[in-house]
Amino acid sequence: MTATLPAGLEVTVRVPASTANLGPGFDCLGMALGIYDEIVVRTTESGLDIRVEGEGADDVPWGPTHLVVRAIERGLESLGVWADGLDVVCRNVIPHSRGLGSSASAVVGGLAAGAGLAAKFDPELRMDADRLVQLASEFEGHPDNAAASVLGAIVVSWTETDAAQARAYRAVRLTPASALRPVVLIPQERSSTAHTRGLLPEQVPHGDAAFNVSRAALAVVALTERPDLLMPATADRLHQTQRAPALPLTTKWIELLRAAGIAATVSGAGPTVLALTTEEFPDDLCKQAESDGLRVLEPGIADGVSID
């Protein structure tokens, strides 16, 4: 039996951006970045009132089809509760369609908000991180970005399928090397994940698969203990070259940074460039990137979603 939440419950959720793949870890490695969206949700007597501020305010539907609203409702439903009315405020900072996990962050934030409301109604309804990863990944279809926004830091994620073909999404959090510094170079133009994913072949040569397996394993070592190995650990043969024709500015900057000895990759499906370093990002490269229309940020590695 579904319980109805009383009016007047309120939660504030802060959810980080994320970057996926980190080079060779296609659909399995992710990192939370210190760029945050904030969602404030309050239960009301009836209806839906949603307001969107910042990134995407002019692009997303302000109604029941909004991704955050759908995720809030899914979070409530999964815990056996409902709200007759919701007041939702989304304060968006994470750039949309840039390879920084904005949709995953919206889903994680909405689910966390729904779970937070349920827990305020009944503390025994509190949702654990594993369940939040599962529900968020069901929206996304794979857990790399979602798990990073839930757990924070660096994540390794994977999918299991049982005899009934039901999918279980799993993730573990890794502690990053203390010296590790992510830098993102964000273009003005956007990129469609569906389009860039469509550029990838159905099959890959055995040698390329073996190469990426070894480099993804090395990436775990480099990201947590040996950042001096970041250059070889971020090499990839499965997706970046294949996507390069659709991302000329991204490709240019990855090549330029790697030539300068800075481990650089496509952030998710692009077009943002992710650079991983232990040193100050060179001022001359920063100015050159800005002259190319790139916004250069050093966001830091973030903790996971928070609910107040």
N, C-alpha and C positions, 0 to 999 in steps of 0.2 A: 504494500500500500504506500502510495506517495504522500509524503508530508508536505504541507505548504508552509513556506518560510514567512514569518511575520514581516510587516513593513518596518523599515528603520534599521535593518542590519546594513553595515557598510564595511567594505574592505578596500585597501589600496595595494596594488600589485606593481612591483618594479621588476621588469624582465630585460635581460641583456640581449644584445645582438650576438650573432655567432658567425663563424667562418668554418666552412666544411672542406673536406678532402686534405688540406694541408700538403698538397702535392700528390703523393702516390696513394693516399688512403681514401680512394674513391668510395663515397657513400658510407664510410665507416669511421673516419677520424674527424673530430670537430673541436672547436675552441670557442669559449665564451669571451666576448669582447665588451669592454666597458663603455658601451653606448646603450642607453636605456630608454625603453618606452614605459610609460606609467599609465595604469588603468585604475580608475576609481569607480566602484560599482556599489549602488545602494538599492535595497529592495523597497518597492513602493506598493501602493494598494492595487494598481492596475496599469496596464499599458507599457510602452517602451519609449524612453527618451534617450537618444544617443547623440553625443557631441564629439567631434573629432577635431583636434588641434594639431598643427604642425605637419609633418610629413604625411602625404596622402590625403589630406583633408578635402581636397577637391577631386580626388580620384576614386574614393571608395564609397559604397552605398551607406547612407545613414539610416539603416533600418534593420529588420530581422535577418537580412542576408549578410550583414556585415560579419566578417570572419570572427571577430572577438565575441560578438553576440552569440553566434552559433556555438562557439567553444564554451562560453559561459553556460549555455543551456545544456550542452553535452556533459559538462562537469557536474551540474546539478542532477541531471538525469541518472548519471552513473552512480550517484550516492543516494538515490531514491528520494530526492526532494524536488520541490518546484517553487517558483516565485510567480505570483500573479502579475507583478509589475517590476520593471528594472529601470533605474537611471544609470546610464553608462557614460563616463567621460574618458576618452582616449587621448593622451598627450604623447604624440609620436615624435621621436627623434631619429630612430633608425631609418636610414635611407631605404626607399622601396626599389625593388627590382635591380639591386646592385650586387647581389651575391653576399649579403650580410644577414641573411636569415630573417628578414622582416616578417614573412608569413608564419614561419615557425614561432617567432617571438609572439605574434598576435595570438596564435593558437595556445601556446603555453600560458600566456598571460590570462586569456579568457578562461581556460580550464582551471588555473590556479585561483582566479577570482571566484568561480563557481564553488570550488572546493573550500575556499576560505569562508564564503557565506555559510555553507553547510556546517563547517566546523564551529562557527560562532553560534549557530542554532543548537548543535549537539557536538561537543568535543570528540565523541566517539566516531564521528563521521570524517575525521581528519584523513586526508589522502596522502599516502606515502609517495616518495619520489619514483619508485619503480612503476607504480600505477600511473603517475603523471607522464612518465616517459612513454608508456604503452598507449595511453589515450592520445597524446600529442602526435605520436608517430603514425597512428591510424589516420589522422588527417593528412599527414605529409607523404605517407607511403614508404618512408625510410627514416631512421632515427638520428642521423648525424647532427643536423642543426637543432632539432627539438631537444635531444638529450643534452647538448651543450648548454642550451638556455635553461634547462631544468637543473642540471647538476653543477654547472659552472666549471671553470678551469679547462682542462683538456679531457676529451672523452674518446673511448673506443666503443663503438656500437656495432650491433649485429642483429640479425633476424633469425628466429627459429620457426620451423613449420612442423606441426604435429601430424598425426595420421589423418586427422579430419581436415587438413590443409588450413588450420587456423594459425595465424601468424602471431608470434610473441616477439616483441621488440625489447632488446636488452642493451644496457650500457653500463660501463664502469668509468669512474672518474680517476684521472691521473693527476699527480701533483707536478706542475711544471717546474723546470729548472729555474732557480731564483733569478738568474741573469737574463732570462728570456724576455724579449721585448717585441711584441707585434706592432707593426706599422701598417696602416691601410692607405692606399692611394685610390680615391673614389672619383671616377669620371662623372661628368654631368649626364651622359646618356645612360639609358636603362637597357637591361637585357632580359629577355624572356627565358626562364629556365627550360620551359617546354621546347623552345626553339633550339637552344644550345645542346640540350640532351638529345634532341633529334638528329644532331650531327654525328653522334657516336655510332660506330658500327655494331652490328649484332654479335659479331665474333671478332676475336683478336688473336694474333699469333701467340703460340705457346711461349716463345721467348719474351714477348712483351708482358705477358701475365706473370711469368717467373720474375722478371725484372721488378715489377711493381710489388709483388709479394715481399721480395727482399728489402726494397726501399721502405715499404710501409712498416715492416718490422724494425728497420733501422730508425725510422722516424720516432717510434716510441722511445727508443734509447736517447736520441738526440734531443727530443722535446723535454725529457724528464731529467736526464743525467749528463748528457754530452752534447751541449749546443755547438761545440766545435765541429760536429758532424752534420750540421744542418744543411750544408750545400748538397752533399750526396743524398741525404735523407729526404730531400724535397724534390728529387728528380722523378719524372713521371713519363710513362709512355701510353697511358690508356685514354686520356681525355683532353689534355691541354693542346697538343698539336692538332687534334681533330677539331677543336673549337676555335683555333687561331684565326681562320678566315673571317669568322663573325666578330672577332674581338681584336681588331688591328692595333688600337692604342694600348690595350691591355698586354698584348703580345710584345709590342715594342718595349714596354717598361719592364716586363719580366726579363727579357733578354738583356736590357741595359743594366738592370740591377744585378743580375747574376754575373754579368761580365765585370761588375765592380766588386764582386765577392760577397754580395748580399743574397741570402736565400729568399727567392721570390717565387710566388705561385699565383694561380688564379684563385680568388676567394669564391668558393662554391662554384656556381655556374657563371660567375663574372657579372659585370665587367670590372669590379674592384680588384686591385692587385694587393695581395698580402705579402708583406716582407717580414721575415723573422730574423732578428738580429740580437746581439748582446751589447752593441755599441750605440752611441748617439747616431741617429740617422743623419747622414751628411747634409750640411746646409746647402751646398751647391746643388745636390740632387733634389732637395726639397724645392728650391727655387725653380729649377728646371721643370719639375713635375707641375708646379703651380702655373708656370707659363704654358704648359700643355693642357691646362684646364682641369687638372687633377687637384682634389682637396686632400691634403696630407694630414692624417691624424695618428697619434700614438695613444690608443684608448686603454691600454693595459689589459691584462687578463682578468676576467670578471668572475665573481661568484655567481651561483645560480639564482633563479627567481626567488623573490622575497614577497611575503604576504603579511600585511599589517591590518 
